[in-house]
């Protein structure tokens, strides 16, 4: 039983309890900075353009990158041109229309991991309006 003393060695049970408590506390302190310092697998950029909210995310999964663009709160019926590049090479370009709720169909694409640093860029343009570009760099 933890915290009780053995009749042949008084105080030994208390010492074991203190040692166990100190070990658990030290392990918790050591684990916390490691967990906080671990890099996130996904990188996300959120921004506004043409009155809509844009979420641009790149996530590394099984050695490949999952690239997603989500446009919400756009004026219903507006058209949006979405262009994506990976290491300077365009791999997606499409024009999509916002539905009655102001949502534009999500873009989800998978890309291979290339040698060195991978650079992803998105350009979102409201047709007839403003555009914005954002870049995400991954190792």
Secondary structure by P-SEA (a helix, b strand, c coil): ccccccccccaaaaaaaaaaaaaaaaaaaaaaaaaaaccccbbbbbbccccbbbbbbbbbcccbbbbbbbbccccccbbbbbbbbccccccccbbbbbccccccbbbbbbbcccccbbbbbbbbbcccbbbbbbbbbcc
